[in-house]
Amino acid sequence: MGAKRGWRKPVFIGCGLALVPALAVAVLLGLHWSTLARVYHRAADALAELNAVRGAVEGRYGGAVNIVAKHQGGVPGAMLSITLVNPSFLDGLDTHGAAGRDKALEIAAVARDALRDPRGYPRYEVVLARQRGVGVTVGSNWIFRFEASELPPLAGRPAESPTAPSR
């Protein structure tokens, strides 16, 4: 009879050790649920917006498009970085001249126009990349950076300052 009782005590201690951290996590989640939900919804909205920008740029120019919201230390605000890999227009474009800069400015404007609130990005970076090869990839990149004030006015909306307060 003593042997039958011997297994119960370690099992109860083991269950207790597993339940205490689980209860602590549950209490912490319950106390901070509104903050966690707010952070989750903000992140989901930001990803949906970046995906919409990617779709707008890809639909207009083709190629593979990558969108990244960058934050750099010591520089206020975010930079929206748009990378186009092998877009169809790249072969006929003089990327070192004014035509390359103008095309990058146009791409930045398309990306800005696809944003719900373009004031969130005071700077834009457009990377035009040409990649060739199988197995070993050889590529060339051209990087153009713009302030939001350099972009043409918003399509269908009056020009706004990128630092204007939100309504």
N, C-alpha and C positions, 0 to 999 in steps of 0.2 A: 504494500500500500504506500510505503514511503517513496518507492520508485516512481509511482504514478504521479505524485505531487511534484516531484523534482523538475519536471519539464515545464510546468506552468509559470513559475517565477521568471525564468529567462525569457519566455515568450512575452510576458506582460512587460518586462523591462524593454525588450526590443521594440514592441509596439509603441510604448511610451516614447522611446527615443525617436521613432519615426514620426509620431503624431505631433510632438512639440514643435519641430521646425515647420511642419506642414501648417499647423495652426498659426504660427508666427507669420508665415508668408500670407496666409489668408487674411489675417488682421491687417497687415501692411497694405495688401491690395485693396481691401475694403476702405481703409482710411485715405488712400491716395487714388481711388478709382477715377474721380473726375479729372485729375491731372493726367493720369495715364490715357484716358479716353481722348482728352484734348490733344495731347502729343501725337497719339495715333492718327486722329483725324487730320491734323495739320500735315503730317508726313504723307498720308494717303492723298490729300489734296495737292501737295507739291509734286508728288510723283505723277498724278493724273495730268497736271498742268504741263510738266516736262514732256510727258508722252504726247500730249496734244501738239506741242511745239515740234517735236520730232516728226509727227505725222504731217504737219503742214509743210515743213521743209522738205521732207522726203517726197511728198506728193508733188511738189513743184519742181524739184531739181533731180530727183532720182538718186541712185547710189546708196551707200550705207550711211546712215546718219546717227551720230551719237550726240546726246545733249547732257551737259554736266553743269550744275550750279556750283561755282567755286567761291570759296572764301579765302582771302589771303591775309596773313597776319600784317597788321599795321595799315591796312587799306580798308576804309569803311565801305560797307555794302557788299553785295555779291556780284559776281561776274557770271554771265550766261555764256558758256562755251559751246559752240556748235561745230562739230567736225563732220565734214562730208568726205567720204572715201569713194574715189572713182566716180564722181558725178559725170554725166554725159557731156557737159559743156567744157570740161577741164582740158580736153585735148586741143581745142581751138582757142584757148584763152591765153593771153600774154599775162601770166601771173606776176611778173616782175614790174609791169607797167601800171598805168592808171586804170586800165581795163580790169585787172585783177582786183585792185582795191575797190573799184566801183561795184564789181560783182559781189565781193565780200560784204560791202555796205548794204547792198540789196538783200542778201541772205540774212544779215542781222536784222534788217527792217521786217522781213517776213516772219522771223522768229519773234521779234518784239510784238508784232501785230497779233500773233497767236496767243499771247499771254493775256490772262484776265486783267492783271494789273501790272503794266510794264514798269511802273515806278519802283518795283522791287529789284530791278536790275539796272544800276547806273552805268554798268560797263558790259561790253559784249566782245567776245573773241570768236573769230571765224577761222577754222583750220581747214584748208583745202588739201587733201591728201591723195596722192597718186601711188597706188601700190600694184606691183606686178610680180608674178612668179608663182610657182607651185613648190611647196616645201620650203624653199628659201625665198623670202619676200624682199624685194628691192622697192624702196619707196622714196618719195619726195614730199615734203610738207611746206606749205606756205601759210604763215600765221599773220592774221590781221586783227588789230585791237581797236575798238572804238568806244568813245564815251557816248552815252545815250543822246546827248545834245548834238552829236554829229549825224545822227540818223535823220532821215526825212520825216516830216510830220506823220503822225499816226493816220492810217487810212480811215477816213470817215469820222475822225475825232479831232478836236482842236489840239494844238501843241500844248503840252504840259511840261512843267519843270519836273525832272526826275526826283527832286527832293521835296516836292510839294506834299503837304500833309494829306493823309488819306481821309476820304469822306466817310 
